[in-house]
Amino acid sequence: MTTEETTTPAGSGRRALVGRLSWGLADQAASSVTNFAVGIYVARSLGLAAFGVFSLAWVTYGVVLSVSRGLATDPLVVRFSGVPDTSWRVAVARSSGTALGVGAAIGAACLVVGPGLGGRVGPAFACLGVMLPGLLLQDAWRYAFFAAGTGRKAFVNDLVWGVALVPAMVVAARVGSVAAFVLAWGASATVAAVYGCFQSGIRPRMTGAREWLREQRDLSYRYLVENVGVSGASQLRAYGLGAIAGVGAVGAIRGAELLLGPFLAVLMGLSLVTVAEAARVLRRAPHRLARFCLLLGGGQAAAALLWGTALLLVPDRLGELVLGDVWGSAAQLIVPATLGVAGAGLGTGAAAGLRALGAARRSLRSQLFASACYVIGGLGGAAVAGTIGSAWGVAAATACGSAVWWLHLRSALRERHQDLFREVRTP
């Protein structure tokens, strides 16, 4: 065999990997630009307090999204990445139906609870309930396309959402309420969700949700608890911070997150494909999994630190042009927020490895520990030093959580090696 023959497959595999990662980044860039535009528009249109109310609805959506991903799309990515098209289509019909069912069920609960909350919060939550099915289905298509290795379709779907968002935001600005912005954001996502049905040629099967949950229960329920631990911790921190320091503090935290938006786009874009890629590495070259995870996590942490350093050089005039009145509060949080994101980025490399290994128990333990640290650090810091204390508390919490993720990955890799050694030794 010639040198060219031996190196071509490896080179081709690397090019395919780069291509899939590139589409993941492009897709998340489109999604994050959409989210960034919504955040900036709402912050400038409604002011700090109303932006805080919108942020509470946003965080609640994140919790519901985590439920949907744990039950529907995370098992899909782990078990149906790179499988034959027929198997993928059957699985996607059931998983997308599960996501749609989660949106309908929790959306109905929001419609019941929302009117009782009163003020500006109640209508915002009621409108979120109406929009949840479309929001969750749109997200389900993204994960389905990446599981199939067709990230280009996910990118196009997010572009459709962004285009539909423009006229919706204009109408919402004329109305001038938080509820109107929630409706505009969700309605444009629903347009993209419907378009996803045409892209895939698949109709979500809500009737297949029960069968999907039964078949994937060994992974889905652990991933559900794990994901809700992440988003639930964010929600508890947001609600607790609002109670301790006021709704304006929630808006300031969200403003700092918006400043980190471009890097978070990279972080989340990679997360769309890293589990699928780690699963491929495990199948083809299992000895390279640890190195893959280390490069992934270390690269994301370094990128976060570079972006945070750049933010410190932004003049106040430019910051006020982007965030309006929110800039002054958000700018004070850049350093701790950057360190927090860097710590989280480092941990995602280990998290991808654990999921690829199917080590759901270890993954769950790691996430529960990290989430507990996040809540304790965020609220404990808020009680001691308000908004800035909460930001520093979260930065310390993410560092501790990342360390636990890597300890569990090392243990899981050692266990796998020992299991393989026993299989070889067994006659």
C-alpha positions in Angstrom: 0.0 0.0 0.0 1.4 3.4 -0.9 1.8 6.4 1.3 -0.9 8.3 -0.6 -3.3 5.4 -0.1 -2.7 5.3 3.7 -3.0 9.0 4.3 -5.9 9.9 2.0 -8.6 8.3 4.2 -7.3 10.0 7.3 -7.1 13.3 5.5 -10.6 12.8 4.2 -11.9 12.1 7.7 -10.2 15.3 9.0 -11.8 17.3 6.2 -15.2 15.8 7.0 -14.8 16.6 10.7 -13.8 20.2 10.0 -16.7 20.5 7.6 -19.2 19.3 10.3 -17.7 21.6 12.9 -17.8 24.5 10.6 -21.5 24.1 9.9 -22.0 23.8 13.7 -20.3 27.1 14.2 -22.1 28.7 11.3 -25.4 27.5 12.6 -24.8 28.7 16.1 -23.6 32.0 14.7 -26.9 32.4 13.0 -28.8 31.4 16.1 -26.8 33.6 18.4 -27.0 36.6 16.1 -30.8 36.1 16.3 -30.7 35.9 20.1 -28.3 38.8 20.4 -30.5 41.0 18.2 -33.5 40.1 20.3 -31.7 40.9 23.5 -30.3 44.2 22.3 -33.6 45.3 20.8 -35.5 44.6 23.9 -32.9 46.2 26.2 -32.9 49.4 24.1 -36.7 49.4 23.6 -37.9 48.7 27.2 -35.2 49.6 29.6 -33.5 47.7 32.5 -36.5 46.6 34.5 -38.6 45.4 31.6 -35.5 43.7 30.2 -35.2 41.9 33.5 -38.8 40.6 33.1 -38.0 39.4 29.5 -34.8 37.7 30.9 -36.9 35.7 33.4 -39.1 34.4 30.5 -35.9 33.7 28.5 -34.4 31.7 31.4 -37.7 29.8 31.9 -37.6 28.9 28.2 -34.1 27.6 28.8 -35.4 25.2 31.4 -38.1 23.9 29.2 -35.6 23.5 26.3 -33.4 21.4 28.6 -36.4 19.1 29.3 -37.0 18.7 25.6 -33.3 18.0 24.8 -33.0 15.5 27.7 -36.0 13.5 26.6 -35.9 13.9 22.9 -32.8 15.2 21.1 -29.8 14.2 23.3 -30.6 10.4 23.0 -31.0 11.0 19.3 -27.6 12.5 18.9 -25.9 9.8 21.0 -27.5 6.8 19.3 -28.5 7.9 15.8 -25.5 9.9 14.6 -24.1 8.5 11.4 -26.7 5.7 11.2 -28.5 4.6 8.0 -31.0 7.1 6.7 -34.0 4.8 7.4 -33.2 4.4 11.0 -32.5 8.1 11.3 -35.9 9.1 9.8 -37.8 6.8 12.1 -35.9 8.1 15.2 -36.4 11.8 14.2 -40.1 11.4 13.7 -40.4 10.1 17.2 -37.9 12.5 18.9 -39.4 15.6 17.2 -42.8 14.4 18.2 -41.6 14.1 21.8 -40.2 17.7 21.7 -43.5 18.9 20.3 -45.4 17.1 23.1 -43.1 18.6 25.8 -43.8 22.1 24.4 -47.6 21.5 24.3 -47.7 20.1 27.8 -45.5 22.8 29.5 -47.0 25.5 27.4 -50.4 24.6 28.7 -49.1 24.9 32.2 -47.7 28.4 31.5 -51.1 29.5 30.1 -52.7 28.4 33.4 -50.1 29.9 35.7 -49.2 33.1 33.8 -52.4 35.1 34.4 -52.1 34.5 38.1 -48.7 36.1 38.3 -50.0 39.5 37.4 -47.9 42.6 36.4 -45.7 42.4 33.4 -44.5 38.9 34.3 -47.9 37.2 33.9 -48.6 38.1 30.3 -45.0 37.4 29.3 -45.3 33.8 30.7 -48.7 33.2 29.1 -47.3 34.3 25.7 -44.3 32.0 26.3 -46.7 29.1 26.8 -48.3 29.7 23.4 -45.0 29.8 21.7 -43.2 26.8 23.3 -44.3 24.1 20.9 -42.8 26.0 17.9 -39.7 27.0 19.8 -38.9 23.4 20.9 -39.7 21.9 17.5 -37.3 24.3 15.8 -34.5 23.3 18.2 -35.3 19.6 17.6 -34.7 20.0 13.8 -31.3 21.5 14.4 -30.2 18.5 16.5 -31.7 16.0 14.0 -29.8 17.6 11.1 -26.5 17.5 13.0 -27.0 13.9 14.0 -27.4 13.1 10.2 -24.2 15.1 9.5 -26.2 17.7 7.5 -25.4 20.8 9.5 -26.1 23.0 6.4 -29.8 22.4 6.8 -29.7 23.5 10.4 -27.9 26.7 9.4 -30.5 27.4 6.7 -33.3 26.8 9.2 -31.8 29.3 11.7 -31.5 31.8 8.8 -35.2 31.4 8.2 -35.9 32.2 11.8 -33.7 35.3 11.6 -35.4 36.6 8.5 -38.8 36.0 10.0 -37.8 37.8 13.2 -37.2 41.1 11.5 -40.8 42.1 10.8 -41.9 40.5 14.0 -39.6 42.7 16.1 -40.8 45.8 14.2 -44.4 45.0 15.1 -43.4 44.2 18.8 -41.6 47.5 19.1 -44.7 49.4 18.0 -46.7 47.6 20.7 -44.0 48.3 23.3 -44.6 45.5 25.8 -42.6 42.5 27.0 -45.4 40.1 26.0 -45.3 41.4 22.5 -41.6 40.7 22.2 -42.1 37.2 23.5 -44.8 36.6 20.9 -42.6 38.0 18.1 -39.6 35.9 19.1 -41.7 32.7 19.4 -43.8 33.2 16.2 -40.7 33.6 14.1 -39.2 30.4 15.5 -42.5 28.7 14.7 -42.1 29.7 11.0 -38.6 28.0 11.0 -40.1 25.0 12.8 -42.7 24.5 10.0 -40.0 25.0 7.4 -38.0 22.2 9.1 -40.7 19.8 8.3 -40.3 20.5 4.6 -36.5 20.4 4.8 -36.5 16.9 6.4 -39.6 15.5 4.7 -40.5 14.2 8.1 -43.7 14.9 10.1 -43.3 14.8 13.9 -45.2 11.9 15.5 -46.5 12.9 18.9 -48.1 9.4 19.0 -44.5 7.9 18.9 -43.4 9.9 22.0 -44.3 7.1 24.4 -42.4 4.5 22.4 -39.4 6.8 22.1 -39.3 7.4 25.8 -39.6 3.7 26.6 -36.8 2.8 24.2 -34.4 5.6 25.4 -35.3 5.6 29.1 -31.8 4.4 30.1 -30.4 7.7 28.8 -33.2 10.1 28.5 -34.3 10.4 32.1 -30.7 10.8 33.3 -30.1 13.4 30.6 -33.4 15.1 31.7 -32.2 15.5 35.2 -28.8 16.6 34.1 -30.1 19.2 31.7 -32.7 20.5 34.1 -29.9 20.8 36.6 -28.1 23.2 34.3 -31.1 25.4 33.3 -32.8 25.0 36.6 -29.8 26.3 38.4 -29.8 29.3 36.0 -33.5 29.9 36.8 -33.0 29.6 40.5 -30.1 32.0 40.4 -32.1 34.5 38.3 -35.2 34.3 40.6 -33.1 34.4 43.7 -31.0 37.3 42.4 -34.2 39.2 41.5 -35.5 38.6 45.1 -32.2 39.7 46.7 -31.0 42.5 44.5 -34.0 43.4 42.3 -35.1 42.7 38.7 -32.6 45.2 37.5 -29.8 42.9 38.7 -31.2 40.1 36.5 -31.1 42.5 33.5 -27.5 43.4 34.3 -26.4 39.7 34.4 -28.2 39.1 31.1 -26.5 42.2 29.6 -23.1 40.8 30.5 -24.1 37.5 28.9 -25.0 39.4 25.7 -21.5 41.0 25.7 -20.1 37.5 25.7 -22.6 36.5 23.0 -20.1 36.0 20.1 -18.0 33.6 22.1 -21.0 31.8 23.5 -22.0 31.3 19.9 -18.8 29.4 19.4 -19.3 27.4 22.6 -22.9 26.5 21.8 -22.1 25.9 18.1 -19.5 23.3 19.0 -21.9 21.7 21.5 -24.2 20.9 18.7 -21.7 18.6 17.1 -19.1 17.7 19.8 -21.1 14.8 21.3 -21.7 13.3 17.8 -18.0 13.8 16.9 -16.8 12.3 20.2 -19.0 9.3 19.5 -17.4 8.9 16.1 -13.9 9.2 17.6 -14.8 6.6 20.1 -16.0 4.2 17.4 -13.0 4.7 15.0 -10.0 5.6 17.3 -11.0 5.2 21.0 -7.5 5.9 22.2 -7.8 9.5 20.8 -11.0 10.4 22.8 -9.2 11.9 25.8 -7.0 14.1 23.6 -10.0 15.2 21.5 -11.8 16.2 24.7 -8.8 18.1 26.1 -8.3 20.1 22.9 -12.0 20.9 22.8 -12.2 22.1 26.3 -8.9 23.9 26.4 -9.5 25.6 23.1 -12.9 26.9 24.3 -11.5 28.2 27.6 -8.7 30.1 25.9 -11.1 31.6 23.4 -13.3 32.9 26.2 -10.4 34.6 27.9 -9.3 36.3 24.7 -12.8 37.5 24.0 -13.2 38.8 27.6 -9.9 40.7 27.3 -11.2 42.3 24.1 -14.4 43.4 25.9 -12.3 45.3 28.5 -11.0 47.5 25.7 -14.5 48.6 24.5 -15.0 52.3 25.1 -18.1 53.3 27.2 -19.5 55.3 24.3 -19.6 52.2 22.1 -21.0 50.0 24.8 -23.8 52.5 25.5 -24.6 52.5 21.8 -25.1 48.8 21.9 -26.8 48.2 25.3 -28.1 51.6 26.2 -28.8 52.0 29.9 -27.9 48.4 30.5 -24.2 48.9 29.6 -23.1 50.6 32.8 -24.3 47.7 35.0 -23.1 45.0 32.6 -19.6 46.4 32.0 -18.8 45.9 35.7 -19.4 42.1 35.3 -17.1 41.5 32.3 -14.2 40.0 34.3 -16.1 37.5 36.5 -18.5 36.6 33.6 -15.6 35.8 31.3 -13.9 33.6 33.9 -17.2 31.8 34.5 -17.6 31.1 30.8 -14.0 30.0 30.5 -14.5 27.5 33.3 -17.7 26.2 31.7 -16.0 25.9 28.3 -13.2 23.8 29.8 -15.8 21.4 31.4 -17.7 20.9 28.1 -14.8 18.9 26.7 -15.1 16.3 29.5 -18.9 16.4 29.2 -18.7 15.5 25.5 -16.5 12.6 26.3 -18.8 11.2 29.1 -21.8 11.4 26.8 -20.0 9.7 24.0 -19.0 6.9 26.4 -22.7 6.6 27.4 -21.6 7.1 31.0 -24.9 8.7 32.0 -24.5 8.1 35.7 -21.1 9.8 35.9 -22.4 12.6 33.6 -25.4 13.1 35.9 -23.3 13.2 39.1 -21.0 15.8 37.5 -23.8 18.0 36.4 -25.7 17.9 39.7 -22.5 18.9 41.5 -21.8 21.7 39.1 -25.4 23.0 39.3 -25.4 22.9 43.1 -22.1 24.9 43.1 -23.6 27.4 40.6 -26.7 28.1 42.7 -24.7 28.3 45.9 -22.1 30.5 44.4 -24.5 32.8 42.6 -26.9 33.3 45.5 -24.3 33.3 48.2 -22.3 35.9 46.3 -25.5 38.0 45.8 -26.3 37.9 49.5 -22.7 39.1 50.3 -22.1 41.6 47.6 -25.1 42.0 45.3 -24.8 41.6 41.5 -21.0 41.7 41.4 -20.8 39.1 44.2 -23.2 36.8 42.3 -21.0 37.0 39.2 -17.8 36.2 41.1 -19.6 33.4 43.0 -20.6 31.8 39.6 -17.0 32.1 38.3 -15.7 30.1 41.3 -18.5 27.6 40.9 -17.8 26.9 37.3 -14.1 26.2 38.1 -15.1 23.7 40.7 -17.6 22.0 38.4 -15.1 21.7 35.6 -12.7 19.9 37.8 -15.3 17.4 38.7 -16.2 16.8 35.1 -12.6 15.9 34.2 -12.2 13.7 37.2 -15.2 11.7 36.2 -14.1 11.5 32.6 -10.7 10.1 33.7 -12.5 7.5 35.8 -14.8 6.5 33.0 -11.9 6.1 30.5 -10.1 3.9 33.1 -13.1 1.7 33.6 -13.6 1.3 29.8 -9.9 0.3 29.4 -10.2 -2.2 32.2 -13.4 -3.7 30.7 -11.7 -4.1 27.3 -8.7 -5.7 29.0 -10.9 -8.3 30.7 -12.7 -9.1 27.4 -9.3 -9.7 25.8 -8.1 -11.9 28.6 -11.3 -13.9 28.8 -10.9 -17.1 26.7 
